[in-house]
Amino acid sequence: MPVAYGNDRYSADRKVLYLKGSGTVPEHRGKGCYTALGVHGLNEAKRRGAQMVTVQARNGTSEPSLKRLGFQSLGVYYHLVQSNMGDFLSLLL
């Protein structure tokens, strides 16, 4: 039974690997599953000749593991939400 998953994609020129999402079932967290997925992604990127690997990380969850794998912070990503869609839609009409 799988306990973790990961998604990725390469840029059209295959120079960049985008690690796009992953997760570990709760009872297996803290056992190295996420780190193993990261190591696998980095090894595959190297094997395939990619020049860069990029990932979005959550502060305090995936971020520490990724930093231990050598990833560096490039900037801050803000997740913005518009919850009043009625007013927003009326502005467009």
Rosetta blueprint (number, residue, H / E / L):
1 M L
2 P L
3 V L
4 A E
5 Y E
6 G E
7 N E
8 D E
9 R E
10 Y E
11 S L
12 A L
13 D L
14 R L
15 K L
16 V E
17 L E
18 Y E
19 L E
20 K E
21 G E
22 S E
23 G E
24 T E
25 V L
26 P H
27 E H
28 H H
29 R L
30 G L
31 K L
32 G L
33 C H
34 Y H
35 T H
36 A H
37 L H
38 G H
39 V H
40 H H
41 G H
42 L H
43 N H
44 E H
45 A H
46 K H
47 R H
48 R L
49 G L
50 A L
51 Q L
52 M E
53 V E
54 T E
55 V E
56 Q L
57 A L
58 R L
59 N L
60 G L
61 T L
62 S H
63 E H
64 P H
65 S H
66 L H
67 K H
68 R H
69 L L
70 G L
71 F L
72 Q L
73 S L
74 L L
75 G L
76 V L
77 Y L
78 Y L
79 H L
80 L L
81 V L
82 Q L
83 S L
84 N L
85 M H
86 G H
87 D H
88 F H
89 L H
90 S H
91 L H
92 L H
93 L L
